[in-house]
Amino acid sequence: MTFVSTKLSQKFSTPLIIGNITLKSRVLQSPLSGVTDLVFRRLVRRYAPDSMLYTEMVSAADLHYRSALSKLMEIDRLETPISIQLFDCRPDFLAEAAQKAVFEGADTVDINMGCPVNKITKKGGGSSLLRQPELAALIVRSVVEAVDIPVTVKTRIGWDDHEITILDFAKRMEDAGAKMITVHARTRSQGYTGNAKWDWIRKVKEVLTIPVIANGDIFSVENAIACLEQTGADGVMCSRGTLGYPFLVGQVDHFLKTGEYLPKPTAIECLQVAKEHLQGLWDYKGIRGIRQSRKHMTWYAKGFVGAAALRDRLCRIESVQDGMDCLDRAIEHIESNKDVFAVINPEDMAEMIAMKQ
Ligand SMILES: Cc1cc2nc3c(=O)[nH]c(=O)nc-3n(C[C@H](O)[C@H](O)[C@H](O)COP(=O)(O)O)c2cc1C
């Protein structure tokens, strides 16, 4: 059982101010490439009406060289508050892309300075900007000049254990005009392994005046409270904990605001949401959506007798009907099976995801 201290509950009952915008929630849904598309975000939004959501990261170079707006940055007017996340290392490309993000309806534009993937870092984007703080600051200044909406940065604590540069880096981002910084408390070389080093977030919080959002290893309400107590951060961002579990951001937000747990969804409720997710991906992306849905479907299928067999089947679905049939059969199986674990535990989910990587 977790309790919210008076100090924390007072802070979380006040809005989060990012430059000229005000958010009613201090719990955010992270950008996740290959995951946080319009379909997934609609599900998160249903349970977390006030939280900032993020698109998947969008290449500023792609936006520059192709005239059509990327589908990745397509947003729905009902989604607000929503941030479009961009990546590249060229200040002019990013400034131009940020203007397109404004046109699309973004409430903020976020610059990705944390992606560890070689394909991105080799071209100077993502976490490699941690090694080029002057260029990173120039990027922020250029984007700030180009748009009227707040510009924010999401980054890591450093390149590796020998190069933890976040304190100087974060200060430079603030001085350049960033209105909020999200710190994923891992180094680039950690990827997604090992523990997030929340202590560094506390140190960042001590040196900045703009809001600092804590990110890394938030898989449950308890993790979120522990992180916020330890770091003093202004908000918390949920990430892998939301894979197959679009309820998490809303659950954390509700607990922080009320001190009460929302009831955890039953396995059947999770599979019903999986069905909506599948249908949404089919409607939005057609057969490509079905291929993308396979990983999502396996993330939902967890915590009941027969889940492993269901996952095995779901990762091979070929059509929306195929997936719906599998999910319907699983729902019937659970309804008629007394040995069911009625509640999905997000930490089990995290373990499963970690095993997959
Ligand atoms: C599949 C996947 C895709 C991701 N895509 C992005 C992205 O597009 N932009 C970004 O800033 N971070 C991205 N991240 C990093 C997450 O937003 C987050 O910082 C990281 O997972 C740490 O939080 P966690 O330990 O709670 O998962 C991604 C992570 C994963 C696992």
Ligand as a Chemical Component Dictionary entry (heavy atoms), coordinates in Angstrom:
data_LIG
# 
_chem_comp.id                   LIG 
_chem_comp.type                 NON-POLYMER 
_chem_comp.pdbx_formal_charge   0 
_chem_comp.three_letter_code    LIG 
# 
loop_
_chem_comp_atom.comp_id 
_chem_comp_atom.atom_id 
_chem_comp_atom.alt_atom_id 
_chem_comp_atom.type_symbol 
_chem_comp_atom.charge 
_chem_comp_atom.model_Cartn_x 
_chem_comp_atom.model_Cartn_y 
_chem_comp_atom.model_Cartn_z 
_chem_comp_atom.pdbx_ordinal 
LIG C1  C1  C 0 9.786  0.723  -28.118 1  
LIG C2  C2  C 0 10.294 2.034  -27.607 2  
LIG C3  C3  C 0 10.197 3.162  -28.408 3  
LIG C4  C4  C 0 10.643 4.408  -27.939 4  
LIG N1  N1  N 0 10.503 5.497  -28.722 5  
LIG C5  C5  C 0 10.854 6.724  -28.246 6  
LIG C6  C6  C 0 10.638 7.906  -29.023 7  
LIG O1  O1  O 0 10.116 7.870  -30.140 8  
LIG N2  N2  N 0 11.022 9.089  -28.466 9  
LIG C7  C7  C 0 11.599 9.175  -27.228 10 
LIG O2  O2  O 0 11.922 10.270 -26.770 11 
LIG N3  N3  N 0 11.788 8.080  -26.484 12 
LIG C8  C8  C 0 11.423 6.865  -26.959 13 
LIG N4  N4  N 0 11.595 5.759  -26.183 14 
LIG C9  C9  C 0 12.091 5.923  -24.798 15 
LIG C10 C10 C 0 10.920 6.056  -23.827 16 
LIG O3  O3  O 0 10.119 7.176  -24.124 17 
LIG C11 C11 C 0 11.399 6.159  -22.358 18 
LIG O4  O4  O 0 12.251 7.264  -22.254 19 
LIG C12 C12 C 0 12.139 4.907  -21.894 20 
LIG O5  O5  O 0 11.436 3.743  -22.268 21 
LIG C13 C13 C 0 12.378 4.924  -20.385 22 
LIG O6  O6  O 0 11.207 4.776  -19.636 23 
LIG P1  P1  P 0 10.785 3.327  -18.996 24 
LIG O7  O7  O 0 11.997 2.763  -18.304 25 
LIG O8  O8  O 0 9.668  3.667  -18.057 26 
LIG O9  O9  O 0 10.368 2.484  -20.148 27 
LIG C14 C14 C 0 11.210 4.508  -26.651 28 
LIG C15 C15 C 0 11.322 3.368  -25.856 29 
LIG C16 C16 C 0 10.889 2.139  -26.313 30 
LIG C17 C17 C 0 10.999 0.928  -25.426 31 
# 
loop_
_chem_comp_bond.comp_id 
_chem_comp_bond.atom_id_1 
_chem_comp_bond.atom_id_2 
_chem_comp_bond.value_order 
_chem_comp_bond.pdbx_ordinal 
LIG C1  C2  SING 1  
LIG C2  C3  SING 2  
LIG C2  C16 DOUB 3  
LIG C3  C4  DOUB 4  
LIG C4  N1  SING 5  
LIG C4  C14 SING 6  
LIG N1  C5  DOUB 7  
LIG C5  C6  SING 8  
LIG C5  C8  SING 9  
LIG C6  O1  DOUB 10 
LIG C6  N2  SING 11 
LIG N2  C7  SING 12 
LIG C7  O2  DOUB 13 
LIG C7  N3  SING 14 
LIG N3  C8  DOUB 15 
LIG C8  N4  SING 16 
LIG N4  C9  SING 17 
LIG N4  C14 SING 18 
LIG C9  C10 SING 19 
LIG C10 O3  SING 20 
LIG C10 C11 SING 21 
LIG C11 O4  SING 22 
LIG C11 C12 SING 23 
LIG C12 O5  SING 24 
LIG C12 C13 SING 25 
LIG C13 O6  SING 26 
LIG O6  P1  SING 27 
LIG P1  O7  DOUB 28 
LIG P1  O8  SING 29 
LIG P1  O9  SING 30 
LIG C14 C15 DOUB 31 
LIG C15 C16 SING 32 
LIG C16 C17 SING 33 
# 
